[in-house]
Amino acid sequence: MGKRPTPKKRKAKSAGRRQHSIFLQKEVRRLRNIQNSPYGVPAEPKNKSGKALKGITRIKA
């Protein structure tokens, strides 16, 4: 017969919050770095005006 596995302790609520807060710190840092970078400008959507005109089905006079 094999050995029984050791019972694992429950993860504390504070550990989950800590993990999430660390994730948020990294995310904020990443977004700030992108924002401050000269190469990280958000891309402008292509054919923006064409899509807007395609959406118009009726012109009110």
N, CA and C of each residue as an Amber inpcrd file, in Angstrom:
protein
   183
   0.8250000  -1.1860000   0.0000000   0.0000000   0.0000000   0.0000000
   0.8750000   1.2570000   0.0000000   0.4950000   2.2090000  -0.8170000
   1.2700000   3.4430000  -0.8890000   0.9770000   4.3710000   0.2720000
   1.8210000   5.3390000   0.4290000   1.6340000   6.3080000   1.5190000
   0.5190000   7.2860000   1.1440000  -0.1770000   7.7480000   2.1540000
  -1.2060000   8.7600000   1.9190000  -0.5310000  10.1180000   1.7480000
  -1.0600000  10.9610000   0.8550000  -0.4470000  12.2960000   0.6960000
  -0.6890000  13.1560000   1.9300000   0.2370000  14.0410000   2.1970000
   0.0960000  14.9180000   3.3660000  -1.0500000  15.8990000   3.1250000
  -1.8670000  16.1390000   4.1130000  -2.9700000  17.0870000   3.9210000
  -2.4310000  18.5050000   3.7300000  -2.9650000  19.1720000   2.7280000
  -2.5010000  20.5260000   2.4170000  -3.3140000  21.5510000   3.1940000
  -2.6530000  22.6210000   3.5900000  -3.3320000  23.6890000   4.3180000
  -4.0740000  24.5770000   3.3280000  -5.1470000  25.1620000   3.8020000
  -5.9020000  26.0950000   2.9650000  -5.1170000  27.3760000   2.7810000
  -5.2290000  27.9380000   1.6030000  -4.5520000  29.2130000   1.3350000
  -5.2790000  30.3250000   2.0780000  -4.5370000  31.1230000   2.7950000
  -5.1340000  32.2130000   3.5650000  -5.7160000  33.2620000   2.6260000
  -6.7700000  33.9180000   3.0950000  -7.4180000  34.9630000   2.3010000
  -6.4370000  36.0920000   2.0190000  -5.6070000  36.3880000   3.0180000
  -4.6310000  37.4720000   2.8660000  -3.6030000  37.1360000   1.7800000
  -3.3090000  35.8350000   1.5990000  -2.3360000  35.4300000   0.5720000
  -2.8790000  35.7160000  -0.8200000  -4.1900000  35.4560000  -1.0010000
  -4.8220000  35.7320000  -2.2970000  -4.8550000  37.2200000  -2.5910000
  -5.1540000  38.0050000  -1.5590000  -5.1810000  39.4670000  -1.7410000
  -3.7880000  39.9930000  -2.0580000  -2.8060000  39.4300000  -1.3600000
  -1.4140000  39.8470000  -1.6000000  -1.0000000  39.5290000  -3.0350000
  -1.3680000  38.3350000  -3.4900000  -1.0360000  37.9280000  -4.8560000
  -1.6800000  38.8840000  -5.8590000  -2.9450000  39.2490000  -5.5950000
  -3.6500000  40.1460000  -6.5040000  -3.0380000  41.5400000  -6.4850000
  -2.6520000  42.0150000  -5.2960000  -2.0730000  43.3600000  -5.2060000
  -0.7230000  43.4130000  -5.9210000   0.0470000  42.3300000  -5.8360000
   1.3320000  42.2760000  -6.5500000   1.0910000  42.2790000  -8.0540000
   0.0700000  41.5230000  -8.4910000  -0.2860000  41.5190000  -9.9130000
  -0.6630000  42.9200000 -10.3760000  -1.4760000  43.6320000  -9.5700000
  -1.8890000  44.9900000  -9.9390000  -0.6920000  45.9370000  -9.9970000
   0.2420000  45.7870000  -9.0520000   1.4580000  46.6140000  -9.0760000
   2.2090000  46.4220000 -10.3910000   2.3790000  45.1570000 -10.7780000
   3.0970000  44.8620000 -12.0240000   2.3530000  45.4050000 -13.2400000
   1.0190000  45.2820000 -13.2130000   0.2020000  45.7400000 -14.3410000
   0.2850000  47.2570000 -14.4820000   0.1920000  47.9680000 -13.3400000
   0.2810000  49.4380000 -13.3680000   1.6560000  49.8560000 -13.8760000
   2.7050000  49.1780000 -13.4070000   4.0650000  49.4920000 -13.8450000
   4.2210000  49.2560000 -15.3480000   3.6610000  48.1390000 -15.8300000
   3.7570000  47.8030000 -17.2530000   3.0410000  48.8540000 -18.1010000
   1.8100000  49.2300000 -17.6850000   1.0540000  50.2130000 -18.4570000
   1.7240000  51.5770000 -18.4240000   2.3060000  51.9420000 -17.2780000
   2.9980000  53.2260000 -17.1660000   4.2330000  53.2350000 -18.0500000
   4.9390000  52.1180000 -18.0930000   6.1280000  52.0260000 -18.9520000
   5.7530000  52.1580000 -20.4230000   4.6450000  51.5240000 -20.8160000
   4.1720000  51.6310000 -22.2040000   3.8060000  53.0780000 -22.5130000
   3.1180000  53.7050000 -21.5440000   2.6500000  55.0830000 -21.7280000
   3.8240000  56.0450000 -21.8930000   4.8850000  55.8250000 -21.1260000
   6.0280000  56.7340000 -21.1540000   7.0040000  56.4190000 -22.2750000
   6.8440000  55.2660000 -22.9020000   7.7700000  54.8700000 -23.9580000
   7.4390000  55.6120000 -25.2550000   8.4590000  56.0540000 -25.9980000
   8.1780000  56.7190000 -27.2820000   7.6680000  55.7500000 -28.3340000
   7.8480000  54.4500000 -28.1200000   7.4370000  53.4540000 -29.1100000
   6.0970000  52.8200000 -28.7660000   5.5780000  53.0830000 -27.5820000
   4.3840000  52.3990000 -27.1220000   3.1050000  53.1760000 -27.3150000
   2.9760000  53.9350000 -28.3940000   1.7710000  54.7190000 -28.6430000
   0.6690000  53.7700000 -29.1120000  -0.5440000  53.8830000 -28.5810000
  -1.6300000  53.0210000 -29.0440000  -1.8890000  53.2160000 -30.5390000
  -2.1070000  52.1240000 -31.2440000  -2.3110000  52.1830000 -32.6930000
  -3.6680000  52.7870000 -33.0050000  -3.7090000  53.6340000 -34.0080000
  -4.9500000  54.2360000 -34.4740000  -5.7070000  53.1990000 -35.3040000
  -7.0070000  52.9970000 -35.0550000  -7.7540000  52.0140000 -35.8370000
  -7.7770000  52.3790000 -37.3160000  -7.5640000  51.3770000 -38.1710000
  -7.5400000  51.6170000 -39.6100000  -8.9750000  51.7070000 -40.1440000
  -9.1720000  52.4790000 -41.1960000 -10.4740000  52.6430000 -41.8670000
 -11.5690000  53.0790000 -40.9000000 -11.1900000  53.9720000 -40.0110000
 -12.1480000  54.4290000 -39.0070000 -13.2820000  55.2170000 -39.6700000
 -12.9350000  56.1030000 -40.5920000 -13.9570000  56.9320000 -41.2310000
 -14.8140000  56.1090000 -42.1850000 -14.2040000  55.1580000 -42.8580000
 -14.9610000  54.3100000 -43.7960000 -16.0050000  53.4870000 -43.0890000
 -15.6590000  52.9740000 -41.9130000 -16.6130000  52.1610000 -41.1550000
 -17.7680000  53.0140000 -40.6510000 -17.4820000  54.2600000 -40.2870000
 -18.5270000  55.1540000 -39.7950000 -19.5310000  55.4490000 -40.9100000
 -19.0210000  55.6640000 -42.1220000 -19.9080000  55.9450000 -43.2460000
 -20.7190000  54.7180000 -43.6280000 -20.1090000  53.5400000 -43.4850000
 -20.8150000  52.3020000 -43.8220000 -21.9700000  52.0530000 -42.8550000
 -21.8050000  52.5310000 -41.6130000 -22.8490000  52.3400000 -40.6130000
 -24.0800000  53.2030000 -40.8390000 -23.9390000  54.2900000 -41.6110000
 -25.0830000  55.1860000 -41.8720000 -25.9560000  54.5420000 -42.9380000
 -27.2220000  54.2950000 -42.5890000 -28.1310000  53.6860000 -43.5600000
 -29.1620000  54.6860000 -44.0700000 -29.4110000  55.7580000 -43.3100000
 -30.4400000  56.7100000 -43.7100000 -29.9680000  58.1120000 -43.3430000
 -30.1420000  59.0480000 -44.2410000 -29.7490000  60.4380000 -44.0060000
 -31.0350000  61.2500000 -43.8250000 -31.1580000  61.8880000 -42.6580000
 -32.3390000  62.6980000 -42.3960000 -32.1840000  64.0390000 -43.0870000
 -33.2240000  64.4790000 -43.8020000 -33.1710000  65.7430000 -44.5300000
 -33.8660000  66.8400000 -43.7390000
